[in-house]
Amino acid sequence: MTLTTHAGVFEGIGGFSLGAQRAGLQTKWVCEINHFRKQILRQHFKHATQYRDIRSLHNPAAVDILTGGFPCPKY
C-alpha cells in the first residue's frame, strides 16, 4: 500500500504538512482556528481545503495520514 495523502489538525503554520509534502504526500486539508496561521497555510497549501474549527469538522475527505499539532493552545 502506498501512502499518498495527508491532512493536519491543530495545524499551526504547517510544520507536519510541510514535512509530509517534502516526503511526497499531498495535503488534502488542514484545520487551524488562528486567523494569522490560516493565512500562512493558504500560502503553502493553495489546493488544500481549509477548515477553521475542529469542533465543526464533519466528513472531511479521507486521507492516508492524519497529523495533529498537540497541545493546541487557546488564544
Buried (B, 14 or more C-beta within 10 A) or exposed (E): EEEEBBBBBBBBBBEBBBEBBEEEBBBBBBBBBBEEBBEBBEEBBEEBEBBEEEEEEEEBEEBBBBBBBEEBEEE
